[in-house]
Amino acid sequence: MRRIEDANLACIESARALYMGFRLVGRAVPFMRTWLMTVLAISILLPASGNAAEAKKSLTPFQSDVVYENYVLRNSEKLDHLRLHYATLGKPHYDSSREIDNAVLVLHHTGSSGGDMLTPEYIETLFAEGRPLDANRYYLIFPDNLGHGKSTKPSDGLEARFPHYGYNDLVDLQHKLVVENLGIKRLQAILGVSMGGMNAWQWAESYPDEVKGIMPVVSLPDKVSGRNLLWRRLAIFYIRNDPAWRDGKYRQASLGFSEAYLLLRMMIDGVPHLQSKIPDSVAAEEFITTIVNGTEGADPNDLLYSLESSKDYDPSPALEQIKAKTYALNFSDDEFNPDVLSILETQIRRVKDARYFVQQGSSSTYGHYTMTHPALWADHVREFLNWLESPR
């Protein structure tokens, strides 16, 4: 391929030189113009350089694991062998001090994984060439949080004997990965959705000098309470009170687990969207069947632990400590974090350098679940990055 590219470039350069020569002597005849256009057409069909291959390569995630032996959580419970999986897109860039200056941490939501933020829609909308977080420009890091994805989780074997982790433990591990394993002293940005957004608030407070900007999406800088807390407790109740649960040693499909997921799916979607998509009982039954079938392969222990892990989340007391530029994005049809309560509007005033935007929901959006459709909010990511990189 390289020989074809070199020959192609040489042919174009020869044609250009010859054509300019004819112009100089006033003899640019029609057949020459025809020949030149043919050469240029061929150049379009053949790769002019390795750029296309390089661009494709930059959008192929690099997958890896790090292992921490005898890892102690904040509650003093221990994991003998903690595996943290992560993926990256792009390459690190080094400044004049040989420090990485283009790293962006991308954080997933509850019950999800970093891989779920590497779907074609996410890549094409946010990470492809010319997109807000172009992988040719940024070094993007996608960890699977403890208890999620390919990282160590209850369903690996410990089940209900798994240590109880909290959001603070998730952030501790993210920080350990970034600083100790990847050698990054300061992140350019953090983009997080839902739980990932909550982790972004925690990062900005715990490590105020180690991140330049954060963009928490569909999360509030306040403890989990009200409807958000109630649905979590109900989901936990459904799982634990199902006779098939057997203290986490279930050996068959759990009705309580399915009920918990149905509650989650109803809460996570937008009211206008559900009103549009479920006009009658037939549509409602189809919705229920689709959700129940979608729980196949998921694990009740993993869900239970991930729901309980939010109990230590409360960034509210330390919001004034945040130094990072903060761009918070919520959706008006998000029933997890109802905009009518004005919590984001009120609390963000305490952050020194902050902006927020509540995007209007409709029958074409998905409430809290709009986070999984980045095409609907990618413009805000670009706005955040433009602001982040502008002089203060």
C-alpha positions, 0 to 999 in steps of 0.5 A: 500500500505504501508503494501505491501511495508513493507512486500516486503522490509522485504521479500527482506532483509530476502532473502538477509540474508538467501542467504548470510548465505548459501554462508558463509557455502558453501551451496548456492544450485540452488533452493535457487538461484531460490527462491531468483530471484523470490523474487527480480522479485516480488520486481520490480513489487511492489513499493519498496517505496513511491518514485514513488508516491512522484515523481508523486505528485511533478509534480502535480501543486499546483494552487492558487490566491492572491488578491490585493485590490485597486492596483495602476499601474505605470501610476496611473490607478487603479484596485479595485480587482486585482487577480493574479493566479499562480501555483507551482511545487516542494517544497521550500528548506530552508538554514541554515538561514531559507531562501528559496534557490531553487526558480525558476520563470518561465515566459510565453510569450505574450497571454499565461499563466503559465499553458501553460508552464506546458504542458506534453512536458514542464514537461517531458522535463524540470521539471521531475526527472533528467531534468534540472529543476527537481521539486524534487530539485527546487521550480518552480513558474509559474505566470499568468501575469496581463491580461493573463490566470486566472489572472485579464484581460480585458475580465473579464468584463471591456473590453476597460475600463481596466487600461492600464498596462505595462511590468514594472507593470508585473514585479512589480506584479511578485516581489510582489508575490515572496517576499510578498506572497511566502516569497522568498528573493532571486530567484535562477533563472528566466527562461522566454520565449519571453515576459517572457524573457524580464521580466527576463532582467527587473528583473535583473536590478530592483532587482539586488541582488534578483536573482542569474541567469536569462535565457531569451529565444528569447528576446532582451535586447533592446526596441521593434523596427523595425519588432517586433514593426511594427507587433504589431502596424499592429495587433493593427490596424487590431483590432481597425479598424474592424467595428465589434470592436465597441470600444472594445464592440464587440459582434461577431467574429472580422475579424480584430482579426483573421487577427491580429492572422494570422499576429502573426502566420506568424511572430512567425514561422520560414521561413525554417519551413513555406517553408517546411510546405506550398509548395502550395496554398492548404497547405496555405489555411489549415494553415489559416483555422487552425489559424482562428479556433484556435482563438475561445475562445480568446479575442481581448481586451486581445490581444490588451492590451498585445500587447500595454503593451510592450511600456515601455520595454527598459532595454538597458540603465541599462544593466551594473547594472545586477549582475545575471549570464545571459545566453541568448538564441535566435534562428537564424530563429527568425523573431521577433528578427533577429540575422542578426541585432547582437543586442544580440551580441552587447548589452550582452557585457555590462552585467558583467557575461553573455553568449549567444547562437544563436541556428541554425534554420532549417525546423524542428524548429519553429522560435520564436515559438521554445520557445514552444518546449522545447525539442529543447533547454532543453540542454541549460537550463541544461548548464545554471544551471550547470554554475549558480551553479558552483563557480564563 
